[in-house]
Structures are given as C-alpha cells and as structure tokens.
Amino acid sequence: MRAATLLILSGLLAAPPALAAGSRVAGLFVDCRGERSAAPTVILESGAFGTSADWDLVLDDLAQGGRVCAYDRAGVGDSPPRAGAEDVTSIAEELADLLDALGETGPVILVGHSNGALYAESFAALWPERVAGLVYVNGVTSNDTADPLLLADLTRERHLSNLAAAAADLGLAPLGASSVVKAENLPPEAAMRKRQALSRPRDLRVARDEDRAIVPGLFITANLGGSPPAIPTVTIFGSTDPNGALARAWRAAEEAPANRAARGWMLEAIGATHVSPLARDRAYLRAAVDWLRSLALPGPDVGH
C-alpha cells in the first residue's frame, strides 16, 4: 500500500568530498555512507511522500560494499523548496546537479522505489552515459502507459494524494504519519525524521504536486525512449496478493525494463508489501546492487 493511501486510511571518477551523514549539498539534504571504492556509487531515489529516511536500513547494508547516498528531493524532508516545477525532467535535472556537486563524474547505480523509479528512468533516458545500472523496486515506469488498469490505479493514487495534502491543512497529518512510519519499521532516528516530514503541510503539498505529475511523466519518459536497454537493469517486485488482477498487471509492467535490457534480472520478493523491500525484504535489494557492482569491476562475468 502506497504512502498516500496509508495517510488517508489512518486519517564519480574524481574523488567526492567527504560528507558527514546528513550534509547539505547543492542545497539538498544528502545522507552518504560508505567509502568510495572501484564500484560505482549507488544513488537511492525515494517514492511518493518519501525521504532519505526511508532508506536508513538500506544505506547501512549497501555501505558495506562502497559509497551510497540517499537524498531529500527539494521541498520534502530536510531540503528547501524548489524554484521550478515537480515534473519528472525537472527532478532528473535536480539529480544531475546534485551528482555534479557530489563529485560523481563517473556512472552511478540508480535505485528507484515506486514513483522514484520513474525519476531514475527519466534520468537514465536523458543521460545514459551517467548510469552504470538501474534497480526498480516496485517501480512506476513508462511501461505503465500500456495498461489502462495501471493508469487508473495511479489516478486513484493522485486523488489520495490530494486528500492527504488537504488533511494536512486541517492538522490531521500526524495521525497518518504514525501509521506510515509503523508500516516501514524504521530505526528510531529515521522514524522520527520520516514522521516529521509526513506531519508538515509543506512536505505533503510538494508530495501531492509530485504525484500529480506522475501520469504525465510516464508519457514524457516514454517519449524520451524509456529505460535504455544497454544499461544493466534489475526489477524487484512483490505483492501480498500476487494473483489479483491488479498485482498481475503491475508485475507485467515491472518486469518489462529487465526483459528489455541486454543484461537484466527479475527478482520476485515473495509476500512483499509495497515498502518491505526497503526493510524486512531488503536482501533482494542487496543482491541486485551486488550484481550491478560486480559488472563494473574486473573479474569473471556473473550471469542473469
């Protein structure tokens, strides 16, 4: 179940600069962990109503194999508002500027969860030379344009986002925030940051505006060419109701980027919820990133 639904129902080639966890770079809040290595840096892109706090457990896991960064998009979490629009290409350009400021001149591995997958895909379509690998986790991508069932589901999500922002203006956001944080099972400090973000009307209005731009963004990204087949791609998908019509439709769309990639891997997280691959089921994500890192390093070729 996506964040907006829960809210409503509950009511680098050059060495990058050294960063403390929770630094501000290019105006954005960034949490980088792990040491730079020969493997590409991993960049984590949150979904709707998401912040860098969502990735707290994943950051510690992936930092064991190299540098990994999560960030708060402009206007949410601990990042200031953006001057421009919330459309997918503006957010991709925002990420490009952040990578420049981080000193990430080499290709990176992009990991996108939910709506964050579309931002990763649009970035990869615009700058494929800057991407060493892609991981889409229960991802929304341009492949969703082909299925009216998925477009209807995303439209419902947009309506719920509108309600979440309206509830925030009425002072009801903290009630929904508690339910979302509980579902994610975050460590205490990350849970506090996430709860704060979901309790602020400003954050929820920006998240609503981002969500409104998702369906148009599907078609924009499709027109850019979508996920480049030359980039190694992993898709992670899972559902608590895998045999339902909607879950089957999502699975077909989520498999598509890996099917199309010259090097692709599809991982089904059995029994996963929408957010559990970032917490309880994050072993799938570790496996995906380990594989993509291995492709960029000298040594024997690993299958998939």
PANU-275787 format. One record per residue (C-alpha): residue number from 0; residue in three letters; chain; x, y, z. Coordinates in steps of 0.5 Angstrom, whole numbers, plus 2048, in hexadecimal, padded with zeros to 3 digits. Layout:
REM PANU-275787
+-----+-----+----+-----+-----+-----+
:   i :  aa : ch :  c1 :  c2 :  c3 :
+-----+-----+----+-----+-----+-----+
: NUM : ala :  A :   X :   Y :   Z :
...
+-----+-----+----+-----+-----+-----+
//
This chain:
REM PANU-275787
+-----+-----+----+-----+-----+-----+
:   i :  aa : ch :  c1 :  c2 :  c3 :
+-----+-----+----+-----+-----+-----+
:   0 : met :  A : 800 : 800 : 800 :
:   1 : arg :  A : 803 : 807 : 7FE :
:   2 : ala :  A : 804 : 80C : 803 :
:   3 : ala :  A : 7FF : 811 : 801 :
:   4 : thr :  A : 7FA : 80B : 802 :
:   5 : leu :  A : 7FC : 80A : 809 :
:   6 : leu :  A : 7FC : 811 : 80A :
:   7 : ile :  A : 7F4 : 811 : 808 :
:   8 : leu :  A : 7F2 : 80B : 80B :
:   9 : ser :  A : 7F5 : 80D : 812 :
:  10 : gly :  A : 7F3 : 814 : 812 :
:  11 : leu :  A : 840 : 813 : 7ED :
:  12 : leu :  A : 847 : 813 : 7EA :
:  13 : ala :  A : 84A : 819 : 7EE :
:  14 : ala :  A : 84A : 817 : 7F5 :
:  15 : pro :  A : 844 : 81A : 7F8 :
:  16 : pro :  A : 844 : 81F : 7FE :
:  17 : ala :  A : 844 : 81C : 805 :
:  18 : leu :  A : 83D : 81C : 808 :
:  19 : ala :  A : 83A : 81B : 80F :
:  20 : ala :  A : 833 : 817 : 80F :
:  21 : gly :  A : 82E : 81D : 80E :
:  22 : ser :  A : 832 : 822 : 80A :
:  23 : arg :  A : 82F : 827 : 805 :
:  24 : val :  A : 832 : 827 : 7FE :
:  25 : ala :  A : 82F : 82C : 7F8 :
:  26 : gly :  A : 82A : 82E : 7FD :
:  27 : leu :  A : 827 : 827 : 7FE :
:  28 : phe :  A : 828 : 822 : 804 :
:  29 : val :  A : 82C : 81C : 803 :
:  30 : asp :  A : 82E : 816 : 807 :
:  31 : cys :  A : 834 : 813 : 804 :
:  32 : arg :  A : 837 : 80D : 808 :
:  33 : gly :  A : 83D : 808 : 806 :
:  34 : glu :  A : 844 : 809 : 803 :
:  35 : arg :  A : 845 : 80B : 7FC :
:  36 : ser :  A : 847 : 804 : 7F8 :
:  37 : ala :  A : 848 : 802 : 7F1 :
:  38 : ala :  A : 841 : 800 : 7F1 :
:  39 : pro :  A : 83C : 806 : 7EE :
:  40 : thr :  A : 839 : 80A : 7F4 :
:  41 : val :  A : 831 : 808 : 7F5 :
:  42 : ile :  A : 82C : 80D : 7F5 :
:  43 : leu :  A : 825 : 80C : 7F8 :
:  44 : glu :  A : 81F : 80F : 7F6 :
:  45 : ser :  A : 819 : 80F : 7FA :
:  46 : gly :  A : 812 : 80E : 7F8 :
:  47 : ala :  A : 80C : 813 : 7F9 :
:  48 : phe :  A : 80C : 816 : 800 :
:  49 : gly :  A : 813 : 813 : 801 :
:  50 : thr :  A : 819 : 816 : 804 :
:  51 : ser :  A : 820 : 814 : 805 :
:  52 : ala :  A : 81E : 811 : 80C :
:  53 : asp :  A : 81A : 80B : 808 :
:  54 : trp :  A : 821 : 808 : 806 :
:  55 : asp :  A : 824 : 808 : 80D :
:  56 : leu :  A : 825 : 801 : 80D :
:  57 : val :  A : 827 : 800 : 806 :
:  58 : leu :  A : 82C : 805 : 807 :
:  59 : asp :  A : 830 : 801 : 80C :
:  60 : asp :  A : 82F : 7FB : 808 :
:  61 : leu :  A : 832 : 7FE : 802 :
:  62 : ala :  A : 837 : 802 : 805 :
:  63 : gln :  A : 83B : 7FB : 807 :
:  64 : gly :  A : 83D : 7FB : 7FF :
:  65 : gly :  A : 83E : 802 : 7FD :
:  66 : arg :  A : 83B : 809 : 7FD :
:  67 : val :  A : 834 : 80A : 7FD :
:  68 : cys :  A : 82F : 810 : 7FE :
:  69 : ala :  A : 828 : 812 : 7FF :
:  70 : tyr :  A : 825 : 819 : 7FF :
:  71 : asp :  A : 81F : 81D : 800 :
:  72 : arg :  A : 81C : 820 : 7FA :
:  73 : ala :  A : 81B : 827 : 7FA :
:  74 : gly :  A : 815 : 829 : 7FE :
:  75 : val :  A : 815 : 823 : 802 :
:  76 : gly :  A : 818 : 820 : 809 :
:  77 : asp :  A : 81E : 825 : 80A :
:  78 : ser :  A : 81F : 828 : 803 :
:  79 : pro :  A : 81D : 82F : 802 :
:  80 : pro :  A : 817 : 830 : 7FD :
:  81 : arg :  A : 819 : 830 : 7F5 :
:  82 : ala :  A : 818 : 836 : 7F1 :
:  83 : gly :  A : 815 : 832 : 7EB :
:  84 : ala :  A : 810 : 82D : 7EA :
:  85 : glu :  A : 80F : 826 : 7EC :
:  86 : asp :  A : 80F : 823 : 7E5 :
:  87 : val :  A : 814 : 81D : 7E4 :
:  88 : thr :  A : 819 : 820 : 7E0 :
:  89 : ser :  A : 81A : 826 : 7E5 :
:  90 : ile :  A : 81B : 821 : 7EA :
:  91 : ala :  A : 820 : 81D : 7E6 :
:  92 : glu :  A : 824 : 824 : 7E5 :
:  93 : glu :  A : 824 : 825 : 7EC :
:  94 : leu :  A : 827 : 81E : 7ED :
:  95 : ala :  A : 82C : 81F : 7E7 :
:  96 : asp :  A : 82E : 826 : 7EB :
:  97 : leu :  A : 82F : 822 : 7F2 :
:  98 : leu :  A : 833 : 81D : 7EF :
:  99 : asp :  A : 838 : 822 : 7EC :
: 100 : ala :  A : 838 : 826 : 7F3 :
: 101 : leu :  A : 83A : 81F : 7F6 :
: 102 : gly :  A : 840 : 81E : 7F1 :
: 103 : glu :  A : 83C : 818 : 7EE :
: 104 : thr :  A : 83F : 819 : 7E7 :
: 105 : gly :  A : 83F : 811 : 7E5 :
: 106 : pro :  A : 839 : 80D : 7E4 :
: 107 : val :  A : 835 : 80B : 7EA :
: 108 : ile :  A : 830 : 806 : 7EC :
: 109 : leu :  A : 829 : 809 : 7ED :
: 110 : val :  A : 824 : 805 : 7F1 :
: 111 : gly :  A : 81D : 808 : 7F1 :
: 112 : his :  A : 817 : 806 : 7F5 :
: 113 : ser :  A : 810 : 807 : 7F3 :
: 114 : asn :  A : 80F : 80D : 7F0 :
: 115 : gly :  A : 816 : 80E : 7F1 :
: 116 : ala :  A : 817 : 809 : 7EB :
: 117 : leu :  A : 814 : 80E : 7E6 :
: 118 : tyr :  A : 819 : 813 : 7E8 :
: 119 : ala :  A : 81F : 80E : 7E8 :
: 120 : glu :  A : 81D : 80C : 7E1 :
: 121 : ser :  A : 81C : 813 : 7DE :
: 122 : phe :  A : 823 : 815 : 7E1 :
: 123 : ala :  A : 826 : 80F : 7DD :
: 124 : ala :  A : 822 : 811 : 7D7 :
: 125 : leu :  A : 825 : 817 : 7D7 :
: 126 : trp :  A : 82C : 816 : 7D9 :
: 127 : pro :  A : 82D : 80E : 7D8 :
: 128 : glu :  A : 835 : 80F : 7D8 :
: 129 : arg :  A : 834 : 811 : 7DF :
: 130 : val :  A : 830 : 80B : 7E1 :
: 131 : ala :  A : 834 : 804 : 7E3 :
: 132 : gly :  A : 82E : 800 : 7E5 :
: 133 : leu :  A : 827 : 801 : 7E7 :
: 134 : val :  A : 822 : 7FE : 7EC :
: 135 : tyr :  A : 81B : 7FF : 7EC :
: 136 : val :  A : 818 : 7FD : 7F3 :
: 137 : asn :  A : 810 : 7FC : 7F2 :
: 138 : gly :  A : 811 : 801 : 7ED :
: 139 : val :  A : 80D : 806 : 7E9 :
: 140 : thr :  A : 810 : 807 : 7E2 :
: 141 : ser :  A : 80E : 809 : 7DB :
: 142 : asn :  A : 80C : 802 : 7D9 :
: 143 : asp :  A : 805 : 803 : 7DD :
: 144 : thr :  A : 803 : 807 : 7D8 :
: 145 : ala :  A : 801 : 801 : 7D4 :
: 146 : asp :  A : 7FC : 7FF : 7D9 :
: 147 : pro :  A : 7F5 : 802 : 7DB :
: 148 : leu :  A : 7F5 : 7FF : 7E1 :
: 149 : leu :  A : 7FB : 802 : 7E4 :
: 150 : leu :  A : 7FA : 809 : 7E1 :
: 151 : ala :  A : 7F3 : 808 : 7E5 :
: 152 : asp :  A : 7F7 : 806 : 7EC :
: 153 : leu :  A : 7FC : 80C : 7EB :
: 154 : thr :  A : 7F6 : 810 : 7EA :
: 155 : arg :  A : 7F3 : 80E : 7F1 :
: 156 : glu :  A : 7F9 : 80F : 7F4 :
: 157 : arg :  A : 7F9 : 816 : 7F2 :
: 158 : his :  A : 7F2 : 817 : 7F5 :
: 159 : leu :  A : 7F5 : 814 : 7FB :
: 160 : ser :  A : 7FB : 819 : 7FB :
: 161 : asn :  A : 7F6 : 81F : 7FA :
: 162 : leu :  A : 7F2 : 81C : 800 :
: 163 : ala :  A : 7F9 : 81C : 804 :
: 164 : ala :  A : 7FB : 823 : 803 :
: 165 : ala :  A : 7F4 : 825 : 805 :
: 166 : ala :  A : 7F4 : 821 : 80B :
: 167 : ala :  A : 7FB : 824 : 80D :
: 168 : asp :  A : 7F8 : 82B : 80C :
: 169 : leu :  A : 7F3 : 829 : 811 :
: 170 : gly :  A : 7F8 : 827 : 816 :
: 171 : leu :  A : 7F7 : 81F : 815 :
: 172 : ala :  A : 7FD : 81D : 812 :
: 173 : pro :  A : 801 : 81B : 819 :
: 174 : leu :  A : 7FC : 815 : 819 :
: 175 : gly :  A : 7FD : 813 : 812 :
: 176 : ala :  A : 805 : 814 : 813 :
: 177 : ser :  A : 805 : 80F : 819 :
: 178 : ser :  A : 801 : 809 : 815 :
: 179 : val :  A : 806 : 80A : 80F :
: 180 : val :  A : 80C : 80A : 814 :
: 181 : lys :  A : 80A : 804 : 817 :
: 182 : ala :  A : 809 : 800 : 811 :
: 183 : glu :  A : 810 : 802 : 80F :
: 184 : asn :  A : 813 : 7FF : 815 :
: 185 : leu :  A : 819 : 804 : 815 :
: 186 : pro :  A : 81E : 805 : 81A :
: 187 : pro :  A : 81C : 80B : 820 :
: 188 : glu :  A : 820 : 811 : 81D :
: 189 : ala :  A : 81E : 80F : 816 :
: 190 : ala :  A : 817 : 80E : 818 :
: 191 : met :  A : 817 : 815 : 81B :
: 192 : arg :  A : 819 : 818 : 815 :
: 193 : lys :  A : 814 : 815 : 811 :
: 194 : arg :  A : 80F : 817 : 816 :
: 195 : gln :  A : 811 : 81E : 816 :
: 196 : ala :  A : 810 : 81E : 80E :
: 197 : leu :  A : 80A : 81B : 80E :
: 198 : ser :  A : 807 : 820 : 813 :
: 199 : arg :  A : 809 : 826 : 80F :
: 200 : pro :  A : 804 : 829 : 80B :
: 201 : arg :  A : 809 : 82C : 806 :
: 202 : asp :  A : 80C : 825 : 805 :
: 203 : leu :  A : 805 : 822 : 804 :
: 204 : arg :  A : 803 : 827 : 7FF :
: 205 : val :  A : 80A : 826 : 7FB :
: 206 : ala :  A : 809 : 81F : 7FB :
: 207 : arg :  A : 802 : 820 : 7F8 :
: 208 : asp :  A : 805 : 824 : 7F3 :
: 209 : glu :  A : 80A : 81F : 7F1 :
: 210 : asp :  A : 805 : 81A : 7F1 :
: 211 : arg :  A : 800 : 81E : 7EC :
: 212 : ala :  A : 806 : 81E : 7E7 :
: 213 : ile :  A : 807 : 816 : 7E7 :
: 214 : val :  A : 802 : 814 : 7E2 :
: 215 : pro :  A : 804 : 81A : 7DD :
: 216 : gly :  A : 80B : 818 : 7DF :
: 217 : leu :  A : 80A : 811 : 7DC :
: 218 : phe :  A : 809 : 813 : 7D5 :
: 219 : ile :  A : 80E : 818 : 7D6 :
: 220 : thr :  A : 813 : 813 : 7D8 :
: 221 : ala :  A : 811 : 80E : 7D2 :
: 222 : asn :  A : 812 : 814 : 7CD :
: 223 : leu :  A : 819 : 814 : 7D0 :
: 224 : gly :  A : 81A : 80D : 7CE :
: 225 : gly :  A : 819 : 80A : 7D5 :
: 226 : ser :  A : 81D : 805 : 7D8 :
: 227 : pro :  A : 824 : 805 : 7D4 :
: 228 : pro :  A : 825 : 7FD : 7D2 :
: 229 : ala :  A : 82C : 7FE : 7D2 :
: 230 : ile :  A : 82C : 7FF : 7DA :
: 231 : pro :  A : 82C : 7F9 : 7DE :
: 232 : thr :  A : 825 : 7F9 : 7E2 :
: 233 : val :  A : 822 : 7F6 : 7E8 :
: 234 : thr :  A : 81B : 7F6 : 7E9 :
: 235 : ile :  A : 818 : 7F4 : 7F0 :
: 236 : phe :  A : 811 : 7F3 : 7F1 :
: 237 : gly :  A : 80C : 7F0 : 7F6 :
: 238 : ser :  A : 805 : 7F0 : 7F9 :
: 239 : thr :  A : 801 : 7ED : 7FF :
: 240 : asp :  A : 7FC : 7EB : 7F9 :
: 241 : pro :  A : 800 : 7E8 : 7F3 :
: 242 : asn :  A : 7FA : 7E5 : 7F0 :
: 243 : gly :  A : 7F6 : 7EB : 7F0 :
: 244 : ala :  A : 7F5 : 7EE : 7E9 :
: 245 : leu :  A : 7F8 : 7F5 : 7EB :
: 246 : ala :  A : 7FE : 7F2 : 7EE :
: 247 : arg :  A : 7FF : 7ED : 7E8 :
: 248 : ala :  A : 7FE : 7F4 : 7E3 :
: 249 : trp :  A : 804 : 7F7 : 7E8 :
: 250 : arg :  A : 808 : 7F1 : 7E7 :
: 251 : ala :  A : 808 : 7F1 : 7E0 :
: 252 : ala :  A : 80A : 7F8 : 7DF :
: 253 : glu :  A : 80F : 7F8 : 7E5 :
: 254 : glu :  A : 812 : 7F2 : 7E1 :
: 255 : ala :  A : 813 : 7F6 : 7DB :
: 256 : pro :  A : 819 : 7FA : 7DC :
: 257 : ala :  A : 81D : 7F4 : 7DE :
: 258 : asn :  A : 81A : 7F0 : 7D8 :
: 259 : arg :  A : 81C : 7F5 : 7D3 :
: 260 : ala :  A : 823 : 7F6 : 7D6 :
: 261 : ala :  A : 829 : 7F3 : 7D3 :
: 262 : arg :  A : 82B : 7F1 : 7DA :
: 263 : gly :  A : 825 : 7F0 : 7DE :
: 264 : trp :  A : 823 : 7ED : 7E5 :
: 265 : met :  A : 81C : 7EC : 7E7 :
: 266 : leu :  A : 81B : 7EB : 7EF :
: 267 : glu :  A : 814 : 7E9 : 7F2 :
: 268 : ala :  A : 814 : 7EB : 7F9 :
: 269 : ile :  A : 80F : 7E6 : 7FB :
: 270 : gly :  A : 80A : 7E8 : 800 :
: 271 : ala :  A : 80D : 7EF : 800 :
: 272 : thr :  A : 809 : 7F6 : 801 :
: 273 : his :  A : 80A : 7FC : 7FE :
: 274 : val :  A : 80F : 7FE : 802 :
: 275 : ser :  A : 812 : 7F8 : 806 :
: 276 : pro :  A : 818 : 7F7 : 800 :
: 277 : leu :  A : 81B : 7FD : 804 :
: 278 : ala :  A : 81A : 7FA : 80B :
: 279 : arg :  A : 818 : 7F3 : 80C :
: 280 : asp :  A : 81A : 7F0 : 805 :
: 281 : arg :  A : 820 : 7F5 : 803 :
: 282 : ala :  A : 824 : 7EE : 802 :
: 283 : tyr :  A : 821 : 7EF : 7FB :
: 284 : leu :  A : 824 : 7F6 : 7FA :
: 285 : arg :  A : 82B : 7F4 : 7FD :
: 286 : ala :  A : 82B : 7EE : 7F8 :
: 287 : ala :  A : 829 : 7F3 : 7F2 :
: 288 : val :  A : 82E : 7F8 : 7F4 :
: 289 : asp :  A : 834 : 7F3 : 7F5 :
: 290 : trp :  A : 833 : 7F0 : 7EE :
: 291 : leu :  A : 833 : 7F7 : 7EB :
: 292 : arg :  A : 839 : 7F9 : 7EE :
: 293 : ser :  A : 83C : 7F2 : 7EC :
: 294 : leu :  A : 83B : 7F4 : 7E5 :
: 295 : ala :  A : 83F : 7FB : 7E6 :
: 296 : leu :  A : 845 : 7F7 : 7E9 :
: 297 : pro :  A : 84B : 7F3 : 7E6 :
: 298 : gly :  A : 849 : 7EB : 7E6 :
: 299 : pro :  A : 845 : 7E6 : 7E4 :
: 300 : asp :  A : 83F : 7E7 : 7E1 :
: 301 : val :  A : 839 : 7E6 : 7E5 :
: 302 : gly :  A : 832 : 7E3 : 7E2 :
: 303 : his :  A : 82B : 7E6 : 7E2 :
+-----+-----+----+-----+-----+-----+
//
